[in-house]
């Protein structure tokens, strides 16, 4: 049973505790992911698109790809610096 | 009794945990943004140089140290 189907037991109109918690976590994760994407957009535009032309050049496109990878990596480095690596 | 529904204590505990997690995520997001600006000065490469990754790591830790000083300074003021 996933978070979005009705409970199979009974005619309760309340979501089960587990369904509620799952849905809550999914929506929170989605909101966080959107915010993360927006941040990356800003950072990588600043770094890679210095003189906007009539289309994205090959070097701008590869800069963007590298930038996304590096920013995700930076997030991991900062996270480990703050909380340590999982053992 | 329908034990699949949540009582308010469980709900409160769940929301507290999620709030903690969200706050930690927020700190990581903010520090990554700040430290990226400080440490990644040129065009992004296909990997970080060791000085870039060290800078990111140091930046996060020094920011925490700084926060500690600021907080204790504030607390010591009248």
Backbone of each chain as nested JSON, in Angstrom:
{
  "chains": [
    {"id": "A", "residues": [
      {"number": 1, "name": "UNK", "atoms": {"N": [0.868, -1.188, 0.0], "CA": [0.0, 0.0, 0.0], "C": [0.902, 1.234, 0.0]}},
      {"number": 2, "name": "UNK", "atoms": {"N": [0.693, 2.106, -0.949], "CA": [1.533, 3.302, -0.965], "C": [0.825, 4.433, -0.224]}},
      {"number": 3, "name": "UNK", "atoms": {"N": [1.502, 5.567, -0.171], "CA": [0.986, 6.658, 0.66], "C": [-0.268, 7.286, 0.083]}},
      {"number": 4, "name": "UNK", "atoms": {"N": [-0.591, 6.982, -1.172], "CA": [-1.668, 7.738, -1.811], "C": [-2.928, 6.91, -2.02]}},
      {"number": 5, "name": "UNK", "atoms": {"N": [-2.882, 5.633, -1.731], "CA": [-4.11, 4.842, -1.882], "C": [-4.841, 4.823, -0.55]}},
      {"number": 6, "name": "UNK", "atoms": {"N": [-6.146, 4.564, -0.599], "CA": [-6.895, 4.566, 0.677], "C": [-6.546, 3.315, 1.463]}},
      {"number": 7, "name": "UNK", "atoms": {"N": [-6.674, 3.416, 2.766], "CA": [-6.429, 2.223, 3.598], "C": [-7.409, 1.126, 3.208]}},
      {"number": 8, "name": "UNK", "atoms": {"N": [-6.924, -0.08, 3.173], "CA": [-7.797, -1.165, 2.753], "C": [-8.729, -1.574, 3.877]}},
      {"number": 9, "name": "UNK", "atoms": {"N": [-8.377, -1.184, 5.108], "CA": [-9.204, -1.613, 6.227], "C": [-10.33, -0.607, 6.459]}},
      {"number": 10, "name": "UNK", "atoms": {"N": [-11.504, -1.077, 6.452], "CA": [-12.638, -0.284, 6.922], "C": [-12.973, 0.918, 6.073]}},
      {"number": 11, "name": "UNK", "atoms": {"N": [-13.882, 1.72, 6.571], "CA": [-14.385, 2.841, 5.805], "C": [-13.883, 4.148, 6.408]}},
      {"number": 12, "name": "UNK", "atoms": {"N": [-12.734, 4.086, 7.13], "CA": [-12.203, 5.294, 7.762], "C": [-11.878, 6.334, 6.704]}},
      {"number": 13, "name": "UNK", "atoms": {"N": [-12.265, 7.579, 6.951], "CA": [-11.917, 8.628, 6.014], "C": [-10.605, 9.293, 6.41]}},
      {"number": 14, "name": "UNK", "atoms": {"N": [-10.052, 8.898, 7.573], "CA": [-8.764, 9.45, 7.99], "C": [-7.651, 8.62, 7.367]}},
      {"number": 15, "name": "UNK", "atoms": {"N": [-6.583, 9.293, 6.884], "CA": [-5.443, 8.491, 6.418], "C": [-4.825, 7.772, 7.605]}},
      {"number": 16, "name": "UNK", "atoms": {"N": [-4.234, 6.611, 7.363], "CA": [-3.563, 5.934, 8.457], "C": [-2.345, 6.777, 8.85]}},
      {"number": 17, "name": "UNK", "atoms": {"N": [-1.834, 6.514, 10.057], "CA": [-0.675, 7.253, 10.544], "C": [0.489, 7.124, 9.571]}},
      {"number": 18, "name": "UNK", "atoms": {"N": [0.702, 5.891, 9.102], "CA": [1.857, 5.651, 8.235], "C": [1.71, 6.384, 6.902]}},
      {"number": 19, "name": "UNK", "atoms": {"N": [0.465, 6.36, 6.354], "CA": [0.229, 7.039, 5.074], "C": [0.461, 8.536, 5.229]}},
      {"number": 20, "name": "UNK", "atoms": {"N": [-0.035, 9.076, 6.345], "CA": [0.153, 10.496, 6.594], "C": [1.641, 10.843, 6.673]}},
      {"number": 21, "name": "UNK", "atoms": {"N": [2.387, 10.066, 7.47], "CA": [3.811, 10.356, 7.649], "C": [4.577, 10.232, 6.334]}},
      {"number": 22, "name": "UNK", "atoms": {"N": [4.243, 9.199, 5.564], "CA": [4.918, 9.016, 4.273], "C": [4.648, 10.195, 3.35]}},
      {"number": 23, "name": "UNK", "atoms": {"N": [3.37, 10.57, 3.254], "CA": [3.009, 11.659, 2.356], "C": [3.662, 12.964, 2.796]}},
      {"number": 24, "name": "UNK", "atoms": {"N": [3.674, 13.186, 4.109], "CA": [4.304, 14.382, 4.661], "C": [5.781, 14.428, 4.265]}},
      {"number": 25, "name": "UNK", "atoms": {"N": [6.475, 13.323, 4.477], "CA": [7.906, 13.281, 4.175], "C": [8.173, 13.464, 2.684]}},
      {"number": 26, "name": "UNK", "atoms": {"N": [7.338, 12.865, 1.857], "CA": [7.505, 12.999, 0.403], "C": [7.346, 14.459, -0.008]}},
      {"number": 27, "name": "UNK", "atoms": {"N": [6.316, 15.117, 0.499], "CA": [6.069, 16.502, 0.113], "C": [7.165, 17.423, 0.61]}},
      {"number": 28, "name": "UNK", "atoms": {"N": [7.648, 17.153, 1.822], "CA": [8.734, 17.954, 2.368], "C": [9.996, 17.772, 1.524]}},
      {"number": 29, "name": "UNK", "atoms": {"N": [10.265, 16.516, 1.145], "CA": [11.442, 16.231, 0.318], "C": [11.326, 16.919, -1.036]}},
      {"number": 30, "name": "UNK", "atoms": {"N": [10.13, 16.935, -1.599], "CA": [9.914, 17.607, -2.887], "C": [10.172, 19.096, -2.776]}},
      {"number": 31, "name": "UNK", "atoms": {"N": [9.671, 19.714, -1.707], "CA": [9.883, 21.151, -1.501], "C": [11.372, 21.442, -1.359]}},
      {"number": 32, "name": "UNK", "atoms": {"N": [12.06, 20.606, -0.615], "CA": [13.492, 20.785, -0.424], "C": [14.249, 20.644, -1.742]}},
      {"number": 33, "name": "UNK", "atoms": {"N": [13.847, 19.633, -2.541], "CA": [14.5, 19.404, -3.839], "C": [14.314, 20.601, -4.761]}},
      {"number": 34, "name": "UNK", "atoms": {"N": [13.109, 21.201, -4.75], "CA": [12.863, 22.368, -5.592], "C": [13.743, 23.536, -5.184]}},
      {"number": 35, "name": "UNK", "atoms": {"N": [13.878, 23.709, -3.88], "CA": [14.711, 24.796, -3.387], "C": [16.174, 24.568, -3.774]}},
      {"number": 36, "name": "UNK", "atoms": {"N": [16.607, 23.321, -3.672], "CA": [17.983, 22.955, -4.025], "C": [18.252, 23.245, -5.504]}},
      {"number": 37, "name": "UNK", "atoms": {"N": [17.312, 22.847, -6.343], "CA": [17.438, 23.093, -7.785], "C": [17.535, 24.579, -8.074]}},
      {"number": 38, "name": "UNK", "atoms": {"N": [16.702, 25.37, -7.392], "CA": [16.703, 26.812, -7.603], "C": [18.059, 27.407, -7.229]}},
      {"number": 39, "name": "UNK", "atoms": {"N": [18.622, 26.938, -6.124], "CA": [19.947, 27.418, -5.704], "C": [20.998, 27.087, -6.755]}},
      {"number": 40, "name": "UNK", "atoms": {"N": [20.972, 25.848, -7.243], "CA": [21.944, 25.421, -8.26], "C": [21.79, 26.267, -9.522]}},
      {"number": 41, "name": "UNK", "atoms": {"N": [20.534, 26.523, -9.92], "CA": [20.303, 27.362, -11.096], "C": [21.029, 28.69, -10.955]}},
      {"number": 42, "name": "UNK", "atoms": {"N": [20.834, 29.329, -9.81], "CA": [21.444, 30.627, -9.569], "C": [22.962, 30.575, -9.609]}},
      {"number": 43, "name": "UNK", "atoms": {"N": [23.53, 29.623, -8.841], "CA": [24.994, 29.517, -8.762], "C": [25.607, 29.254, -10.127]}},
      {"number": 44, "name": "UNK", "atoms": {"N": [25.024, 28.323, -10.869], "CA": [25.637, 27.896, -12.13], "C": [25.411, 28.914, -13.237]}},
      {"number": 45, "name": "UNK", "atoms": {"N": [24.33, 29.644, -13.171], "CA": [24.142, 30.729, -14.128], "C": [25.228, 31.778, -13.917]}},
      {"number": 46, "name": "UNK", "atoms": {"N": [25.443, 32.132, -12.647], "CA": [26.493, 33.105, -12.327], "C": [27.86, 32.652, -12.814]}},
      {"number": 47, "name": "UNK", "atoms": {"N": [28.17, 31.364, -12.584], "CA": [29.51, 30.863, -12.912], "C": [29.718, 30.665, -14.404]}},
      {"number": 48, "name": "UNK", "atoms": {"N": [28.697, 30.239, -15.092], "CA": [28.891, 29.708, -16.444], "C": [28.371, 30.588, -17.578]}},
      {"number": 49, "name": "UNK", "atoms": {"N": [27.36, 31.387, -17.298], "CA": [26.802, 32.211, -18.372], "C": [27.228, 33.649, -18.128]}},
      {"number": 50, "name": "UNK", "atoms": {"N": [28.435, 33.953, -18.526], "CA": [28.945, 35.29, -18.229], "C": [28.486, 36.315, -19.272]}},
      {"number": 51, "name": "UNK", "atoms": {"N": [28.381, 35.853, -20.526], "CA": [27.907, 36.761, -21.569], "C": [26.832, 36.049, -22.369]}},
      {"number": 52, "name": "UNK", "atoms": {"N": [25.557, 36.219, -21.983], "CA": [24.504, 35.468, -22.669], "C": [24.482, 35.748, -24.168]}},
      {"number": 53, "name": "UNK", "atoms": {"N": [24.555, 34.679, -24.95], "CA": [24.542, 34.816, -26.403], "C": [23.188, 34.413, -26.957]}},
      {"number": 54, "name": "UNK", "atoms": {"N": [23.125, 34.133, -28.232], "CA": [21.849, 33.77, -28.836], "C": [21.502, 32.306, -28.609]}},
      {"number": 55, "name": "UNK", "atoms": {"N": [22.473, 31.518, -28.125], "CA": [22.186, 30.141, -27.696], "C": [23.285, 29.721, -26.741]}},
      {"number": 56, "name": "UNK", "atoms": {"N": [23.094, 28.595, -26.07], "CA": [24.119, 28.1, -25.15], "C": [25.244, 27.458, -25.937]}},
      {"number": 57, "name": "UNK", "atoms": {"N": [26.458, 27.917, -25.703], "CA": [27.594, 27.319, -26.38], "C": [27.92, 25.97, -25.742]}},
      {"number": 58, "name": "UNK", "atoms": {"N": [28.737, 25.18, -26.434], "CA": [29.185, 23.892, -25.911], "C": [29.931, 24.052, -24.608]}},
      {"number": 59, "name": "UNK", "atoms": {"N": [30.779, 25.094, -24.529], "CA": [31.539, 25.257, -23.284], "C": [30.627, 25.697, -22.145]}},
      {"number": 60, "name": "UNK", "atoms": {"N": [29.602, 26.494, -22.453], "CA": [28.644, 26.867, -21.412], "C": [27.887, 25.635, -20.92]}},
      {"number": 61, "name": "UNK", "atoms": {"N": [27.466, 24.78, -21.848], "CA": [26.742, 23.561, -21.458], "C": [27.604, 22.647, -20.605]}},
      {"number": 62, "name": "UNK", "atoms": {"N": [28.87, 22.448, -20.998], "CA": [29.69, 21.547, -20.167], "C": [30.025, 22.187, -18.83]}},
      {"number": 63, "name": "UNK", "atoms": {"N": [30.175, 23.523, -18.818], "CA": [30.384, 24.216, -17.545], "C": [29.207, 23.964, -16.617]}},
      {"number": 64, "name": "UNK", "atoms": {"N": [27.999, 24.061, -17.152], "CA": [26.8, 23.845, -16.343], "C": [26.768, 22.428, -15.78]}},
      {"number": 65, "name": "UNK", "atoms": {"N": [27.059, 21.444, -16.617], "CA": [27.084, 20.049, -16.133], "C": [28.088, 19.874, -15.006]}},
      {"number": 66, "name": "UNK", "atoms": {"N": [29.276, 20.397, -15.204], "CA": [30.303, 20.268, -14.163], "C": [29.87, 20.998, -12.903]}},
      {"number": 67, "name": "UNK", "atoms": {"N": [29.278, 22.179, -13.112], "CA": [28.842, 22.999, -11.982], "C": [27.809, 22.251, -11.125]}},
      {"number": 68, "name": "UNK", "atoms": {"N": [26.838, 21.612, -11.774], "CA": [25.828, 20.861, -11.033], "C": [26.493, 19.748, -10.219]}},
      {"number": 69, "name": "UNK", "atoms": {"N": [27.38, 18.981, -10.89], "CA": [28.089, 17.893, -10.194], "C": [28.888, 18.439, -9.002]}},
      {"number": 70, "name": "UNK", "atoms": {"N": [29.607, 19.52, -9.221], "CA": [30.437, 20.081, -8.144], "C": [29.59, 20.606, -6.995]}},
      {"number": 71, "name": "UNK", "atoms": {"N": [28.456, 21.222, -7.315], "CA": [27.63, 21.775, -6.241], "C": [27.06, 20.66, -5.379]}},
      {"number": 72, "name": "UNK", "atoms": {"N": [26.655, 19.562, -6.023], "CA": [26.159, 18.413, -5.272], "C": [27.278, 17.845, -4.402]}},
      {"number": 73, "name": "UNK", "atoms": {"N": [28.47, 17.777, -4.971], "CA": [29.628, 17.301, -4.214], "C": [29.925, 18.238, -3.041]}},
      {"number": 74, "name": "UNK", "atoms": {"N": [29.838, 19.544, -3.28], "CA": [30.085, 20.529, -2.219], "C": [29.096, 20.341, -1.079]}},
      {"number": 75, "name": "UNK", "atoms": {"N": [27.849, 20.042, -1.416], "CA": [26.83, 19.8, -0.392], "C": [27.251, 18.623, 0.492]}},
      {"number": 76, "name": "UNK", "atoms": {"N": [27.79, 17.569, -0.124], "CA": [28.262, 16.413, 0.638], "C": [29.438, 16.767, 1.539]}},
      {"number": 77, "name": "UNK", "atoms": {"N": [30.378, 17.55, 1.003], "CA": [31.555, 17.952, 1.792], "C": [31.132, 18.764, 3.012]}},
      {"number": 78, "name": "UNK", "atoms": {"N": [30.249, 19.735, 2.791], "CA": [29.778, 20.575, 3.9], "C": [29.021, 19.733, 4.926]}},
      {"number": 79, "name": "UNK", "atoms": {"N": [28.167, 18.852, 4.445], "CA": [27.387, 17.996, 5.318], "C": [28.301, 17.131, 6.183]}},
      {"number": 80, "name": "UNK", "atoms": {"N": [29.325, 16.526, 5.587], "CA": [30.256, 15.696, 6.353], "C": [31.087, 16.533, 7.323]}},
      {"number": 81, "name": "UNK", "atoms": {"N": [31.448, 17.759, 6.916], "CA": [32.214, 18.636, 7.806], "C": [31.399, 18.956, 9.048]}},
      {"number": 82, "name": "UNK", "atoms": {"N": [30.094, 19.137, 8.876], "CA": [29.236, 19.496, 9.999], "C": [28.882, 18.29, 10.853]}},
      {"number": 83, "name": "UNK", "atoms": {"N": [28.536, 17.184, 10.216], "CA": [27.954, 16.071, 10.964], "C": [28.81, 14.823, 10.957]}},
      {"number": 84, "name": "UNK", "atoms": {"N": [29.932, 14.837, 10.245], "CA": [30.773, 13.656, 10.159], "C": [30.212, 12.672, 9.156]}},
      {"number": 85, "name": "UNK", "atoms": {"N": [31.075, 11.739, 8.681], "CA": [30.582, 10.745, 7.722], "C": [29.921, 9.608, 8.468]}},
      {"number": 86, "name": "UNK", "atoms": {"N": [28.888, 9.017, 7.885], "CA": [28.29, 7.827, 8.489], "C": [29.297, 6.689, 8.444]}},
      {"number": 87, "name": "UNK", "atoms": {"N": [29.329, 5.887, 9.516], "CA": [30.328, 4.807, 9.533], "C": [29.747, 3.486, 9.067]}}
    ]},
    {"id": "B", "residues": [
      {"number": 1, "name": "UNK", "atoms": {"N": [-10.412, -0.009, 19.202], "CA": [-9.65, 1.231, 18.956], "C": [-8.841, 1.093, 17.669]}},
      {"number": 2, "name": "UNK", "atoms": {"N": [-8.896, 2.083, 16.885], "CA": [-8.175, 2.07, 15.619], "C": [-6.729, 2.486, 15.888]}},
      {"number": 3, "name": "UNK", "atoms": {"N": [-5.849, 1.499, 15.939], "CA": [-4.468, 1.865, 16.305], "C": [-3.624, 2.244, 15.1]}},
      {"number": 4, "name": "UNK", "atoms": {"N": [-4.286, 2.443, 13.943], "CA": [-3.505, 2.937, 12.81], "C": [-3.598, 4.45, 12.722]}},
      {"number": 5, "name": "UNK", "atoms": {"N": [-4.474, 5.052, 13.512], "CA": [-4.536, 6.519, 13.486], "C": [-3.548, 7.061, 14.507]}},
      {"number": 6, "name": "UNK", "atoms": {"N": [-3.26, 8.329, 14.416], "CA": [-2.211, 8.92, 15.228], "C": [-2.805, 9.67, 16.398]}},
      {"number": 7, "name": "UNK", "atoms": {"N": [-2.258, 9.481, 17.594], "CA": [-2.682, 10.366, 18.668], "C": [-1.819, 11.634, 18.616]}},
      {"number": 8, "name": "UNK", "atoms": {"N": [-2.224, 12.649, 19.389], "CA": [-1.56, 13.934, 19.217], "C": [-0.118, 13.894, 19.724]}},
      {"number": 9, "name": "UNK", "atoms": {"N": [0.176, 12.97, 20.626], "CA": [1.542, 12.851, 21.133], "C": [2.478, 12.321, 20.049]}},
      {"number": 10, "name": "UNK", "atoms": {"N": [1.965, 11.295, 19.339], "CA": [2.742, 10.726, 18.239], "C": [2.959, 11.755, 17.148]}},
      {"number": 11, "name": "UNK", "atoms": {"N": [1.886, 12.498, 16.87], "CA": [1.953, 13.521, 15.831], "C": [2.997, 14.568, 16.196]}},
      {"number": 12, "name": "UNK", "atoms": {"N": [2.955, 14.977, 17.48], "CA": [3.891, 15.996, 17.932], "C": [5.326, 15.504, 17.812]}},
      {"number": 13, "name": "UNK", "atoms": {"N": [5.539, 14.251, 18.201], "CA": [6.89, 13.697, 18.144], "C": [7.362, 13.59, 16.7]}},
      {"number": 14, "name": "UNK", "atoms": {"N": [6.467, 13.128, 15.811], "CA": [6.81, 13.013, 14.395], "C": [7.166, 14.384, 13.829]}},
      {"number": 15, "name": "UNK", "atoms": {"N": [6.327, 15.391, 14.098], "CA": [6.564, 16.723, 13.548], "C": [7.842, 17.336, 14.108]}},
      {"number": 16, "name": "UNK", "atoms": {"N": [8.123, 17.068, 15.386], "CA": [9.375, 17.542, 15.977], "C": [10.582, 16.973, 15.253]}},
      {"number": 17, "name": "UNK", "atoms": {"N": [10.55, 15.667, 15.0], "CA": [11.652, 15.031, 14.293], "C": [11.828, 15.622, 12.903]}},
      {"number": 18, "name": "UNK", "atoms": {"N": [10.693, 15.795, 12.21], "CA": [10.767, 16.339, 10.855], "C": [11.261, 17.769, 10.878]}},
      {"number": 19, "name": "UNK", "atoms": {"N": [10.871, 18.501, 11.896], "CA": [11.323, 19.887, 12.017], "C": [12.837, 19.93, 12.23]}},
      {"number": 20, "name": "UNK", "atoms": {"N": [13.335, 19.048, 13.099], "CA": [14.784, 18.957, 13.321], "C": [15.514, 18.675, 12.023]}},
      {"number": 21, "name": "UNK", "atoms": {"N": [15.022, 17.672, 11.29], "CA": [15.662, 17.296, 10.043], "C": [15.651, 18.459, 9.062]}},
      {"number": 22, "name": "UNK", "atoms": {"N": [14.517, 19.155, 8.987], "CA": [14.408, 20.277, 8.06], "C": [15.367, 21.392, 8.447]}},
      {"number": 23, "name": "UNK", "atoms": {"N": [15.511, 21.632, 9.749], "CA": [16.433, 22.676, 10.212], "C": [17.873, 22.314, 9.875]}},
      {"number": 24, "name": "UNK", "atoms": {"N": [18.24, 21.055, 10.043], "CA": [19.6, 20.628, 9.693], "C": [19.84, 20.788, 8.195]}},
      {"number": 25, "name": "UNK", "atoms": {"N": [18.849, 20.41, 7.397], "CA": [18.941, 20.58, 5.944], "C": [19.165, 22.036, 5.576]}},
      {"number": 26, "name": "UNK", "atoms": {"N": [18.449, 22.893, 6.279], "CA": [18.543, 24.328, 6.05], "C": [19.958, 24.83, 6.315]}},
      {"number": 27, "name": "UNK", "atoms": {"N": [20.559, 24.368, 7.423], "CA": [21.928, 24.758, 7.757], "C": [22.887, 24.302, 6.664]}},
      {"number": 28, "name": "UNK", "atoms": {"N": [22.752, 23.062, 6.226], "CA": [23.631, 22.542, 5.166], "C": [23.461, 23.355, 3.882]}},
      {"number": 29, "name": "UNK", "atoms": {"N": [22.209, 23.65, 3.519], "CA": [21.959, 24.443, 2.308], "C": [22.635, 25.797, 2.387]}},
      {"number": 30, "name": "UNK", "atoms": {"N": [22.405, 26.46, 3.489], "CA": [22.941, 27.807, 3.647], "C": [24.468, 27.798, 3.637]}},
      {"number": 31, "name": "UNK", "atoms": {"N": [25.065, 26.875, 4.391], "CA": [26.524, 26.823, 4.443], "C": [27.125, 26.431, 3.107]}},
      {"number": 32, "name": "UNK", "atoms": {"N": [26.48, 25.522, 2.39], "CA": [26.99, 25.155, 1.068], "C": [26.996, 26.379, 0.161]}},
      {"number": 33, "name": "UNK", "atoms": {"N": [25.922, 27.162, 0.214], "CA": [25.84, 28.353, -0.615], "C": [26.942, 29.351, -0.269]}},
      {"number": 34, "name": "UNK", "atoms": {"N": [27.079, 29.649, 1.013], "CA": [28.079, 30.609, 1.47], "C": [29.496, 30.12, 1.14]}},
      {"number": 35, "name": "UNK", "atoms": {"N": [29.771, 28.852, 1.423], "CA": [31.125, 28.332, 1.251], "C": [31.47, 28.129, -0.227]}},
      {"number": 36, "name": "UNK", "atoms": {"N": [30.479, 27.817, -1.029], "CA": [30.704, 27.755, -2.479], "C": [31.195, 29.114, -2.977]}},
      {"number": 37, "name": "UNK", "atoms": {"N": [30.513, 30.17, -2.573], "CA": [30.91, 31.512, -2.999], "C": [32.317, 31.858, -2.543]}},
      {"number": 38, "name": "UNK", "atoms": {"N": [32.653, 31.425, -1.321], "CA": [33.984, 31.73, -0.787], "C": [35.095, 30.92, -1.436]}},
      {"number": 39, "name": "UNK", "atoms": {"N": [34.816, 29.675, -1.726], "CA": [35.886, 28.721, -2.052], "C": [36.02, 28.375, -3.531]}},
      {"number": 40, "name": "UNK", "atoms": {"N": [34.923, 28.447, -4.26], "CA": [34.985, 28.044, -5.667], "C": [35.0, 29.31, -6.497]}},
      {"number": 41, "name": "UNK", "atoms": {"N": [36.213, 29.814, -6.707], "CA": [36.327, 31.139, -7.289], "C": [36.326, 31.106, -8.812]}},
      {"number": 42, "name": "UNK", "atoms": {"N": [36.893, 30.058, -9.412], "CA": [36.961, 30.017, -10.872], "C": [35.803, 29.234, -11.471]}},
      {"number": 43, "name": "UNK", "atoms": {"N": [35.997, 28.806, -12.688], "CA": [35.001, 28.016, -13.385], "C": [35.008, 26.592, -12.809]}},
      {"number": 44, "name": "UNK", "atoms": {"N": [33.866, 25.971, -12.619], "CA": [33.853, 24.623, -12.025], "C": [34.571, 23.61, -12.918]}},
      {"number": 45, "name": "UNK", "atoms": {"N": [35.433, 22.795, -12.305], "CA": [36.18, 21.789, -13.047], "C": [35.493, 20.448, -12.989]}},
      {"number": 46, "name": "UNK", "atoms": {"N": [36.153, 19.398, -13.523], "CA": [35.531, 18.071, -13.483], "C": [35.754, 17.384, -12.152]}},
      {"number": 47, "name": "UNK", "atoms": {"N": [36.604, 17.968, -11.324], "CA": [36.613, 17.595, -9.92], "C": [37.166, 18.756, -9.112]}},
      {"number": 48, "name": "UNK", "atoms": {"N": [36.982, 18.737, -7.819], "CA": [37.537, 19.773, -6.967], "C": [39.025, 19.552, -6.795]}},
      {"number": 49, "name": "UNK", "atoms": {"N": [39.781, 20.645, -6.762], "CA": [41.173, 20.523, -6.339], "C": [41.165, 20.263, -4.841]}},
      {"number": 50, "name": "UNK", "atoms": {"N": [42.296, 19.774, -4.315], "CA": [42.272, 19.482, -2.876], "C": [42.168, 20.776, -2.068]}},
      {"number": 51, "name": "UNK", "atoms": {"N": [42.654, 21.895, -2.615], "CA": [42.508, 23.139, -1.855], "C": [41.046, 23.602, -1.841]}},
      {"number": 52, "name": "UNK", "atoms": {"N": [40.311, 23.327, -2.928], "CA": [38.894, 23.675, -2.955], "C": [38.105, 22.837, -1.96]}},
      {"number": 53, "name": "UNK", "atoms": {"N": [38.355, 21.533, -1.926], "CA": [37.558, 20.71, -1.006], "C": [37.949, 20.98, 0.441]}},
      {"number": 54, "name": "UNK", "atoms": {"N": [39.236, 21.247, 0.688], "CA": [39.649, 21.615, 2.038], "C": [38.997, 22.925, 2.447]}},
      {"number": 55, "name": "UNK", "atoms": {"N": [38.977, 23.879, 1.52], "CA": [38.362, 25.183, 1.799], "C": [36.891, 25.013, 2.18]}},
      {"number": 56, "name": "UNK", "atoms": {"N": [36.166, 24.184, 1.434], "CA": [34.736, 23.968, 1.718], "C": [34.55, 23.397, 3.12]}},
      {"number": 57, "name": "UNK", "atoms": {"N": [35.356, 22.403, 3.442], "CA": [35.26, 21.745, 4.739], "C": [35.616, 22.717, 5.872]}},
      {"number": 58, "name": "UNK", "atoms": {"N": [36.723, 23.436, 5.698], "CA": [37.133, 24.416, 6.704], "C": [36.084, 25.505, 6.877]}},
      {"number": 59, "name": "UNK", "atoms": {"N": [35.568, 25.968, 5.757], "CA": [34.578, 27.041, 5.77], "C": [33.39, 26.67, 6.652]}},
      {"number": 60, "name": "UNK", "atoms": {"N": [32.868, 25.461, 6.464], "CA": [31.702, 25.034, 7.237], "C": [32.035, 25.009, 8.728]}},
      {"number": 61, "name": "UNK", "atoms": {"N": [33.202, 24.45, 9.054], "CA": [33.575, 24.34, 10.469], "C": [33.843, 25.702, 11.101]}},
      {"number": 62, "name": "UNK", "atoms": {"N": [34.49, 26.577, 10.383], "CA": [34.794, 27.913, 10.934], "C": [33.515, 28.735, 11.096]}},
      {"number": 63, "name": "UNK", "atoms": {"N": [32.559, 28.505, 10.228], "CA": [31.286, 29.199, 10.356], "C": [30.604, 28.801, 11.663]}},
      {"number": 64, "name": "UNK", "atoms": {"N": [30.672, 27.509, 11.975], "CA": [30.112, 27.021, 13.243], "C": [30.855, 27.635, 14.424]}},
      {"number": 65, "name": "UNK", "atoms": {"N": [32.196, 27.659, 14.357], "CA": [32.991, 28.283, 15.425], "C": [32.58, 29.734, 15.617]}},
      {"number": 66, "name": "UNK", "atoms": {"N": [32.419, 30.437, 14.496], "CA": [32.059, 31.84, 14.545], "C": [30.696, 32.028, 15.22]}},
      {"number": 67, "name": "UNK", "atoms": {"N": [29.763, 31.158, 14.888], "CA": [28.426, 31.23, 15.48], "C": [28.497, 31.091, 16.991]}},
      {"number": 68, "name": "UNK", "atoms": {"N": [29.359, 30.185, 17.446], "CA": [29.534, 29.99, 18.878], "C": [30.013, 31.278, 19.546]}},
      {"number": 69, "name": "UNK", "atoms": {"N": [30.993, 31.938, 18.939], "CA": [31.525, 33.179, 19.506], "C": [30.444, 34.247, 19.535]}},
      {"number": 70, "name": "UNK", "atoms": {"N": [29.716, 34.378, 18.441], "CA": [28.678, 35.402, 18.355], "C": [27.628, 35.18, 19.433]}},
      {"number": 71, "name": "UNK", "atoms": {"N": [27.19, 33.934, 19.575], "CA": [26.17, 33.617, 20.568], "C": [26.672, 33.926, 21.975]}},
      {"number": 72, "name": "UNK", "atoms": {"N": [27.909, 33.519, 22.284], "CA": [28.369, 33.737, 23.657], "C": [28.614, 35.224, 23.921]}},
      {"number": 73, "name": "UNK", "atoms": {"N": [28.999, 35.95, 22.913], "CA": [29.163, 37.397, 23.046], "C": [27.832, 38.069, 23.35]}},
      {"number": 74, "name": "UNK", "atoms": {"N": [26.817, 37.675, 22.599], "CA": [25.477, 38.2, 22.809], "C": [24.996, 37.919, 24.21]}},
      {"number": 75, "name": "UNK", "atoms": {"N": [25.276, 36.678, 24.655], "CA": [24.775, 36.284, 25.967], "C": [25.489, 37.026, 27.084]}},
      {"number": 76, "name": "UNK", "atoms": {"N": [26.739, 37.45, 26.814], "CA": [27.488, 38.124, 27.873], "C": [27.144, 39.612, 27.94]}},
      {"number": 77, "name": "UNK", "atoms": {"N": [26.377, 40.081, 26.963], "CA": [25.963, 41.491, 27.028], "C": [24.776, 41.637, 27.967]}},
      {"number": 78, "name": "UNK", "atoms": {"N": [24.759, 42.679, 28.784], "CA": [23.657, 42.96, 29.719], "C": [22.439, 42.238, 29.268]}}
    ]}
  ]
}
